[in-house]
Amino acid sequence: MNGMKKSIFQFLFWIILGGSALAQHREYHVSGGEGDDSNEGSVKRPFKTITAAAQVAMPGDVITVHEGIYRERVAPPRGGTSDKKRIVYQAVAGETVVITGSEPVKGWNKVQGNTWKLTLPNSFFGSSNPFDEQIYGSWYRGKGRPNHTGSIYLDGKRMRETFSKYEVMDPVDGQLRWYAEADGNGGSVLMNVEWIRPSKGQQVTSMQAAVEGGDQSVCIAIVNRWPFGYLKDGSILHFDSVDFGELSDTLYIQAATLAKGGIMEMRLDAPDGELLGTAMVTNTGDWEKFAVFPLKMNRSLSGKHTVCFTLKAPALKMGGETTIWAQFPEGIDPNEASVEIAVRPQVFYPDKTGINYITVRGFILENAATNWAPPSAEQPGLIGPRWAKGWVIENNVIRNSRCSGISLGRSTFGHAHHYQELPPRIYAEPGGGQTLQQLTDYFEKASWTKEEAGFHVIRNNEIYECGQAGIVGCSGGAFSLIEGNEIHDICQGETFEGDEMAGIKLHFANDAVLRNNHIYRTIRGLWLDWGSQGVQVTGNLFHENDVQEDIFVEVCHGPILIANNILLSRHSLNLSQGIACVHNLICGEVTGGKDRCAGGRLTFYYEPHGTVSVGKAPNLGGDLQWYNNLLAERASFDRWDECALPMKFEGNASADPASDLEVELIKKTDGWYLSMKAVGNWLQKEKRRLITTAVLGKTITSNQAFTHPDGSSLKISRDYQGMKRNAANPCPGPFEVSKTGKYEWKVWDIPFEVKNR
C-alpha cells in the first residue's frame, strides 16, 4: 500500500514538473548559414529562417538570430500578452544581422557607355512586382510621373528612378538612375471614380455609393469634390436608386488613373447580378486628372435601379518580363559588383492587426519596396506593428525604404479628420466597406480605444534613406516614446512630393513623448498634425531641415510642450495653437497663425490623456506661450499671421549683431558638438521663472493643463544635458550657464550599436 502511494506521488510529481517545464519560456536560435527549418531551434540545431522561429514562438519566448543576411519578410503570426510577456526578436550582440527586402541580381548586359540592361521574368517577383506597382495614396503627388515602389541598390546605396530609358543612357545631371518597363502582368488596377451618369438620366456622385475592397475607399478631397480614391482590383462600388430616365443605353463614368488602367464591370442589383456591360478606363495622365469613359450597356434601362461596378485588372499575360535599364559608375561591372533590387514590400510587418507586445532589437533592416503611407488608409512601413500595441523597436539600423521606415499608423482607413461634415449621402453596406455608423464615427468622433494600439517604444535607431518619412503614424503612435533616434537623409532627391513627408510625421499622437532625437537633412524635421495633444518634444537636435522647417505643428489645440530643443535650420518653427515653447535655442524663422486651409478646418480634441473625442473647433492661431527661449540669427517673433488668440512672452533673450552668439555645429569622430558664445547682457538682463504646470496654466480651446502623460505636474528644472537649472533664475535657452564666455557641448553621441556597424 505504501509502495502504491509512493508510486502515485512520484507520478504526480513528474506530471507537475513536466507541466512546469512546458510553461517555461524558450529561446529559439536562427542561423542562416548552419540552420535548417526542420530543426527544433536550439543552439546546436538552429532554424535557418526567422520566419520558422516566428511560427513556433509563444508569449514570453525569445528568438535570437545569428550573423548573416536573411532575405525574407518576417510576419509574426502572434505577439505577447503583456509588457512582461512579450515575444522578443533580437540579433546576437556584436554580430551583423541583416533582414532585407532585396535580392542580388546578375545577368546585366551593357547597352552603351555606362548603361546596362537586365531582363527578368515577372515570376522572379512573386505576387507583387515593385517595378510595375506605382506609388499612390492620399496627399501624394507624383508630378504626373509613374513613380514605382521598386529600387536598385549599388553597394547598399539606393539609386533614383527616372522616367525614360534615354534619360538613363544619357543623364544630364551625373546622377545614377534607373528605368524599368514591366510587360505582361498588366499592372494593378488603380483609379479614382468621381461620378456616373446615364445617357438620359441624372448624374450620381461617388459619395452616393458604398464601396468595399479598396485600399483607401473613402473619398479624397479635390477642391470641394469627393471622388472615391485609389480603388483596386476587386473593389466594388454600389449605387442605389440610379435614375436612368427614359431608355438610357449608355452610362458615362468620370475617372482618373496614372496606372495602366482597368475594366469596370457593371451589374444590376448586386455584384453577381446581370452583366450590363463593361468599360475600359485608361491612363488619364495623373491621379486627379479626370476623363469621361462611356460604357455601352447590353440593354437599355428606364427608371431607378441599383447598380454595382466591379474593378478588374486586365487579363494577365503569361511569360511576361520586366526590363531594367540602369547607369553605373565608370568602370563598374554590375555583374561583379554588389547590385540588388527590392522585391519585398516590407521587412518586418504582420499580416494582420492586433499582434501586440513584440520587441525587435539589434538588426539592420533594409531595402523595402514600401508604398505611400497616408493617414487615411493603411500606413505600410519597412517595419511596423500594423495597428497593434506595445512594440519595442530599438538599437536597429533602418534604411532604404522607398517610402517610410517605421510605421506606427493605421492598417485600414483611419479617422477621417480632414473633413468638417459628412458628405451628402453615404449608404450602409452590410457586406463590407463603409457603413453609415463607421463614417459617423470617423467624421464626428474620430475616436479609438487605448486597447487597440499605441504605447510603443522607438529608441536608439538610426533611420535614413526613406523617401517619405523616417517614422510615420496616424493614431497608432499615441502614448508612445520616441527617443534617442538618429533620423537623417529623408525625402532627399525624390521625384515625387506630398503632404506626409518628414523625418517624423504623426497624426493624433496623444501623449507621445519625443525626446533626445537627432533629426537632420530631411524635407521637414518633425510634423505633428491633427488632434495631437499632450505631446512633449524635448531635448532634440534639429539642423539642415531647410526645405520646410524643424518643427511644424498643424491644426492642433494642444497642450503641446516644446522645450530644451536645439533648432538650427533656416526655418525653426511653424505653429498652430495651444503650444508652450520653453528654453529652446531658436536660430531660424518662427511663423504661425490662423489656419486658412478650406476656410479653417475643424479639428478634434480629446479627453485628457485619452482617445475619446470630446469636441472640435477651428484653429484660430495663438494661445502660444514663449518662456526663456534664446533667439539667434534669423529668429524673431515678428511673423505672426492674424492670431485670434492671445500669446505670452516672458524671459526670452535675443542676440543682436553686436553680441553674436557664434552658434556652430561641429561633427567629430565621437559625435556632434555645439559651439556657442554666452553673452552677459542676456544672462543678467532680467530675472526669469522656473517653468512649471502652474505657470503654463491651461490651453484655451481644449481647456487642458500642461502635464506629463501620467497626469503629474511638470517642472522644467533640467537643461538639454540633464543639468539642474538655477531655480531662482534659470538661464535662457537649452543650456544652463552662469557666466559669459565660449562654450562647447556634446549634443549628440553616436550610439555604440550604430557606430560599430
Order of alpha helices (4+ residues) and beta strands (2+ residues): alpha-beta-alpha-beta-beta-beta-beta-beta-beta-beta-beta-beta-beta-beta-alpha-beta-beta-beta-beta-beta-beta-beta-beta-beta-beta-beta-beta-beta-beta-beta-beta-beta-beta-alpha-beta-beta-beta-beta-beta-beta-beta-beta-beta-beta-beta-beta-beta-beta-beta-beta-beta-beta-beta-beta-beta-beta-beta-beta-beta-beta-beta-beta-alpha-alpha-beta-alpha
